[in-house]
Amino acid sequence: MATTKKKAASKKASTKKIHTGPDPCWKGYEQLGMNTKDGRKVPDCVPKK
């Protein structure tokens, strides 16, 4: 039973921190969420209006 809790906790921790750094998008773009690309999460950057 203890191993199940450890696996669940480590899975949450690994999916929680996806991006490190100040801004994942180029200048003139803003992040509106995350997209799935090739089975991993990437920032969804769209042009600023």
N, C-alpha and C positions, 0 to 999 in steps of 0.2 A: 504494500500500500504506500509506503514512503517513496518508492521509486516513481510511482505514478505522479505524485505531487511534485517531485523534483523535475520530471520531464515537462510537466505543464508549466511550471515556473520558468524553466530555462527557455521554453518555446515562446512564452510571452515576452521575456526580456530580449530575445533575439529579434522579434518582429517589431518591438517598440522603437528601437533606435535604428532608423534606416539611413538618415542623412546626417553627416557631420560637417559643419562649416557654416559660414554666415548666409550664403545665398546660392542655391543650386542652379539658378537660371541665369541666362545671359542678360546684359544690359538691355533695358527696354522690354523685358519680359517679367511676368510674375507667376508664382506658383499657385495653382488653384486646387491642388490635391495630388493624388498619386495614380499612376497608370500601371498596368501589368504588362511587361514586355519580356518575352522569352522566359516566363515563369518567375520573374522577380519584379519588385516594385521600383518604379522610377518616378521622379517628379514630373507633374503635368504642368509644363511652362507654356503660357499663352502670351501674346503681345499685350502690353498695357494699352488701355484706351484713353 
